[in-house]
């Protein structure tokens, strides 16, 4: 059986629901407050496991109650936790999220233990990384750790999927080693220094990114506008599925997981993009990050409900 390794972050999300997002200097009254499991690495691992993939997570938490919440959620999803480490010197990662009625959000992440995941911590897990068929990376851990994992993965022949979110300095170095890069249009602009406000500009920026490294494809997520695939065969835009968005917090993570799950099943790139679009569409109809990620049965029911 093919194996997936996700190296990334775990956070507990503190979500405040509010009619509108406050402007600078403005105070608004929130409607509710909830806690959800989150973090890009945890979200992508959870989504992959719920869909049925064989996925192992490598990351770091504190020794607090939040760590127990995240561990329980990953275990319930079926994620292998061979690479989960604890660090008593810091707290588990946290995210403060404001969620408006229209599904828009603002997010502040306090990384905590996520930024304590150093290349030296990977030594016990090198066999695990080298045996992986697919490796998934994001930007909520130290960049040098991403670079180390990407180098090991490429040398071992794994497919390295890089979601450069949130954008950080040094991300271009990881892009040089990735087989597939999945940014949104803002991250694409930050990676290339080019504008990405029109389809033509997004296409040109994606082409620039492909020219820089070994990546065979770039898939740019565009929110409610869908996504764009750029590879050697050309450029193709895929529309988003029309659903009522309740919470867009983990949509990007759901999209990445849908793609990687499709590769794990043996699907080609274009089919993987279609599945990713479906998983992301499902996720925005459910509140929370880790709680909005579908099982295979839930995804099939969603497809039947919307007529896919």
DRENDREN-282056 format. One line per 2 residues: number of its first residue (from 0); for each residue x negated, y negated, z negated of C-alpha. Coordinates in steps of 0.05 Angstrom, whole numbers, plus 5000, padded with zeros to 4 digits. Example, Ala and Ser with C-alpha at 12.3 -4.5 7.8 and 13.67 -1.06 7.14 Angstrom:
residues 2
0> 4754/5090/4844; 4727/5021/4857
***
This chain:
residues 308
0> 5000/5000/5000; 4975/4930/5017
2> 4957/4886/4958; 4967/4811/4946
4> 4927/4771/4896; 4951/4702/4875
6> 4900/4657/4839; 4933/4595/4811
8> 4970/4558/4757; 5024/4572/4706
10> 5065/4516/4675; 5126/4508/4633
12> 5172/4458/4668; 5209/4407/4625
14> 5266/4385/4670; 5309/4323/4658
16> 5370/4318/4703; 5389/4246/4720
18> 5437/4213/4769; 5380/4176/4804
20> 5304/4174/4798; 5283/4112/4760
22> 5245/4057/4795; 5182/4028/4765
24> 5202/3994/4700; 5273/4020/4701
26> 5306/4063/4648; 5362/4110/4666
28> 5403/4157/4622; 5388/4231/4632
30> 5444/4281/4636; 5410/4344/4610
32> 5344/4375/4590; 5321/4446/4603
34> 5257/4487/4602; 5239/4533/4660
36> 5179/4576/4678; 5138/4544/4734
38> 5069/4528/4762; 5052/4540/4835
40> 5013/4604/4823; 5066/4633/4777
42> 5123/4612/4824; 5090/4644/4885
44> 5073/4707/4846; 5144/4713/4818
46> 5176/4703/4886; 5131/4755/4918
48> 5145/4807/4864; 5220/4794/4864
50> 5222/4805/4939; 5187/4872/4928
52> 5114/4859/4943; 5054/4888/4905
54> 5024/4825/4874; 4972/4813/4820
56> 4964/4746/4786; 4898/4715/4763
58> 4903/4654/4719; 4897/4625/4649
60> 4944/4604/4593; 4936/4579/4522
62> 4955/4619/4460; 5019/4580/4446
64> 5092/4598/4451; 5094/4571/4522
66> 5045/4625/4543; 5092/4679/4518
68> 5150/4649/4558; 5110/4651/4622
70> 5082/4720/4610; 5151/4749/4597
72> 5178/4717/4661; 5122/4745/4704
74> 5129/4815/4673; 5204/4815/4685
76> 5192/4797/4758; 5144/4856/4766
78> 5079/4816/4773; 5016/4854/4753
80> 4981/4813/4699; 4912/4846/4701
82> 4881/4778/4712; 4919/4737/4660
84> 4872/4705/4610; 4883/4666/4546
86> 4844/4605/4523; 4852/4584/4450
88> 4816/4518/4462; 4873/4485/4501
90> 4948/4488/4514; 4987/4524/4568
92> 5001/4481/4630; 5062/4436/4627
94> 5101/4397/4679; 5149/4339/4666
96> 5202/4337/4721; 5256/4286/4735
98> 5311/4315/4779; 5363/4270/4813
100> 5433/4290/4835; 5412/4291/4908
102> 5358/4344/4893; 5299/4295/4897
104> 5248/4299/4841; 5185/4269/4811
106> 5134/4313/4776; 5077/4300/4728
108> 5033/4360/4714; 4989/4367/4651
110> 4943/4424/4672; 4917/4448/4605
112> 4890/4519/4611; 4897/4518/4687
114> 4837/4473/4693; 4797/4519/4648
116> 4800/4575/4700; 4726/4573/4721
118> 4688/4614/4773; 4652/4650/4716
120> 4720/4676/4691; 4729/4714/4756
122> 4672/4764/4745; 4715/4819/4714
124> 4764/4812/4772; 4717/4813/4831
126> 4736/4885/4850; 4809/4864/4848
128> 4796/4804/4894; 4753/4844/4942
130> 4807/4898/4948; 4863/4848/4965
132> 4893/4846/5034; 4922/4777/5022
134> 4897/4722/4976; 4940/4661/4959
136> 4911/4596/4933; 4937/4526/4913
138> 4908/4463/4881; 4928/4466/4808
140> 4863/4500/4786; 4791/4476/4793
142> 4770/4468/4866; 4705/4507/4854
144> 4747/4566/4832; 4788/4563/4896
146> 4724/4559/4937; 4694/4619/4901
148> 4757/4662/4912; 4762/4640/4985
150> 4690/4659/4998; 4697/4727/4965
152> 4762/4739/5002; 4736/4721/5071
154> 4673/4763/5061; 4717/4822/5041
156> 4763/4814/5101; 4825/4790/5065
158> 4874/4741/5096; 4867/4676/5056
160> 4931/4634/5053; 4918/4564/5025
162> 4973/4517/5001; 4935/4452/4989
164> 4985/4424/4939; 4979/4377/4905
166> 4925/4346/4949; 4858/4338/4914
168> 4788/4319/4935; 4751/4380/4960
170> 4812/4412/4991; 4780/4405/5060
172> 4725/4453/5038; 4776/4507/5021
174> 4811/4494/5088; 4746/4513/5123
176> 4751/4583/5093; 4827/4595/5099
178> 4861/4637/5153; 4928/4601/5144
180> 4939/4531/5115; 5008/4511/5091
182> 5012/4436/5073; 5070/4389/5074
184> 5066/4327/5119; 5037/4283/5063
186> 4983/4333/5046; 4968/4342/5120
188> 4957/4267/5126; 4912/4267/5065
190> 4872/4325/5092; 4860/4294/5160
192> 4865/4219/5148; 4917/4216/5204
194> 4989/4191/5202; 5044/4243/5200
196> 5109/4203/5206; 5131/4231/5274
198> 5131/4301/5304; 5076/4280/5353
200> 5033/4254/5296; 5044/4318/5255
202> 5024/4359/5316; 4960/4319/5327
204> 4941/4322/5253; 4954/4398/5251
206> 4910/4406/5313; 4855/4366/5278
208> 4860/4412/5218; 4855/4474/5262
210> 4793/4446/5296; 4756/4439/5229
212> 4752/4511/5205; 4768/4584/5216
214> 4843/4578/5206; 4884/4612/5260
216> 4947/4572/5243; 4975/4513/5205
218> 5047/4513/5181; 5071/4444/5158
220> 5132/4442/5113; 5178/4383/5126
222> 5232/4389/5072; 5302/4382/5100
224> 5273/4373/5170; 5246/4445/5171
226> 5174/4461/5188; 5124/4461/5244
228> 5079/4519/5266; 5014/4502/5302
230> 4969/4558/5328; 4932/4578/5391
232> 4999/4593/5426; 5021/4521/5417
234> 5069/4482/5373; 5138/4503/5349
236> 5187/4467/5304; 5235/4508/5261
238> 5298/4474/5233; 5315/4479/5160
240> 5377/4520/5140; 5435/4474/5124
242> 5451/4483/5050; 5470/4437/4993
244> 5405/4424/4955; 5411/4425/4879
246> 5338/4428/4860; 5279/4426/4908
248> 5225/4437/4855; 5198/4505/4879
250> 5219/4502/4952; 5147/4498/4977
252> 5126/4557/4933; 5186/4597/4957
254> 5166/4582/5029; 5095/4605/5019
256> 5118/4668/4984; 5167/4684/5040
258> 5111/4680/5091; 5063/4723/5051
260> 5117/4774/5036; 5131/4779/5111
262> 5057/4791/5126; 5056/4844/5071
264> 5114/4878/5107; 5077/4875/5173
266> 5116/4819/5207; 5083/4770/5255
268> 5072/4696/5242; 5135/4669/5275
270> 5180/4720/5240; 5144/4702/5175
272> 5162/4629/5185; 5235/4646/5194
274> 5237/4688/5131; 5200/4633/5093
276> 5253/4584/5115; 5308/4630/5088
278> 5273/4640/5020; 5262/4565/5013
280> 5334/4550/5031; 5358/4599/4977
282> 5312/4568/4925; 5340/4497/4932
284> 5410/4521/4916; 5390/4545/4846
286> 5365/4501/4788; 5295/4510/4761
288> 5230/4533/4792; 5215/4605/4773
290> 5289/4618/4762; 5307/4598/4833
292> 5266/4651/4869; 5308/4708/4899
294> 5303/4783/4896; 5308/4820/4961
296> 5381/4836/4946; 5397/4763/4931
298> 5363/4741/4995; 5404/4791/5035
300> 5468/4767/5002; 5449/4695/5018
302> 5437/4713/5091; 5504/4746/5096
304> 5539/4687/5062; 5511/4636/5110
306> 5515/4680/5171; 5442/4694/5187
***
